[in-house]
Amino acid sequence: MLFAPAHAAVEPAYPQALLKVKEATEAVLGRTGTEGCLQGKLMNAMVELSNSCDASGRKDPICNFADKFVMSSVPPLAGLDEAAQQFLKLTLSP
């Protein structure tokens, strides 16, 4: 009999991961932390979103954006602003 390890990580559900990225983008745009903190917050949220997309098999513009963000180097604050604004535009698209 095979058992999954008790400590196996559960991938975040897409809606929760999406909410986490929205919160991170609001933090970036509102400057509610140091540059390093905001970089980490947005990158970690994007990693969770990318993982949830992979786990659920989603392939949409939001998932593609998260994948590209994760695969790139962490941008400086101006780049975080741009990424946050682009992400929010994607979430408003039908």
N, C-alpha and C positions, 0 to 999 in steps of 0.2 A: 504494500500500500504506500502511496506517495502522499506526503503532506507538505503544504506550503509552510515555509518558516513563519513562526509567530510574529517575527519582527519585519515581515515583508512590507515594503512601502506601498501604500495605496495611492494610485494616481489621483490627483484632484479632479473632480468633476468639472466639465467645461464651464458651466455657469459660475462656479465658485472661482475658478482660475481667471475667468474673464473679469469678474468683479475685482479680484486682487490687482489685475493690471490697471483697471480704471482707477482704483485707489492710488496706485503708484504714480500714474500719470498726473493725477490731481496734486499729489505731493510734489512732483517735479515742477509743475507749472506754478504751484503756490509757494515754492522754495521753502518747504517745511523740513529742512535738514541741510547738512553739509553736502558738498558735491559728491563726496565718496559715499555717503549714506544714500543719497538719491540714486546714484549709479547702481549700487547694490540692490536697492529696493526694486527698481525697474527691471534690472537683469533677472533677479530671482523670480519676480512675478512672470516675466516673459518665459523663463525656463519652465515654470509650472504650466503655463498656458500651452507651450509647445508640447510638453509631455502629455497633457490632457488631450490635445488634438491627435497626437500619435496613438494614444491608448484607445480613443474612440473612432479612429479612422477618418477624422474630419479633414477635409482639404478645401478650405475656403480662404478668401483674402485675409481674414484676421489670422488664421493659422499660418498662412504663408508669411505674413508680416512678422509674427512671433519667431518663426524659424529663422528668417533672415536676420532679425535682431540678435538672436542668440548666437548665430554663427559669425557675427561681426565682432570687432573689438568694442569694448565699452566706450561710448562716445563721451566727450566733455559735456559740460552743462548745456551749451548751445545745441549740441547734437541731441541731447536728451529732450530738450524743448521741442525740437523738430519731430523726433520720434513720437513724443507724447501727442502732439497735435495731429500727426498722421494717423496714429492709432485711434484717437477719438473720432476723426473723420470716418474711418472705416466702420466704427461701431454705429455711426449714424446712417450709413448707407443701407439701402434695403437688401 
